[in-house]
């Protein structure tokens, strides 16, 4: 399944998606990130951008593309796009609902030319619903799903960067959706629309917490549960040097190791799962961790089954021995950036450089490759 012809380019492309052709309508944030993942996995991704956009060819999220600048308000340009899409496998766009239709590039029009095209649509609020046409950002989408309410200290919710809505609930879900639709199209010969809304994805990411609430293992309110900073054995602690470490000693055997290595002989620590005891035990553990530097705690705990890790900055992370050994970060054009993920044993992903392209030449190449 999903067998594709080899790319017609003279450069052999690696990755499990080699031979697949995806057209990206330029956007910001989660859209480019999703298409970066697909390009890293070997897909030929063509980004359609406005004239004069002058994409930064050194961009991390913009790597691996062929970039075409054109004016989508020009009917001749739209006709060229339709010709290109006639031989594409998927399209990904992140405009507000109705924008692509007004451009003459809606699903009905495009799939009439190419019935097997997978049409990926990523928005914050989705293609319909009372908020579909409203502006929003990650923080808003995770607000209405219960996610943001559960993150942060008791005093107030804290935005977890834009990882949960934009990238977790948006980019990753459109990638999964497009790949699933491509798999189905390989059997049916028919494409379909993938409606990837960040509010849908963020809600989906909360599945385990809704499950635990239903069985009485999760309580509404921040810092009251074992995964939200409420428990002393799962959280963040400051060291004497001002840096921080994290522990996640949930299981009894891991908790026993924490007690052993941190010298927690106080009998009060026997009450690991007593929620009422957590505040006092957290206060005691805070003092313990403040007695040594982060480096000292790493020497004592790192590599054990305590479930321990130093909290590193973005500047420090690429230098950590584990990250170095796995080559989790790479340098490109003098910019340190995450390497492609996940990893494939037989068809490895790879970072490719972006390049400017001519839409007419691409259309001819794609047509000839069918």
Helices and strands as residue ranges (DSSP letters): E 21-25, H 30-40, E 44-49, E 65-69, H 75-85, E 90-93, H 99-102, H 107-113, E 118-123, H 138-143, G 148-150, I 163-171, H 172-188, E 193-197, H 198-205, H 207-214, E 234-238, E 244-248, H 252-262, G 267-270, H 275-289, H 294-301, E 308-311, H 314-317, H 321-326, E 329-332, E 335-338, E 355-356, H 359-368
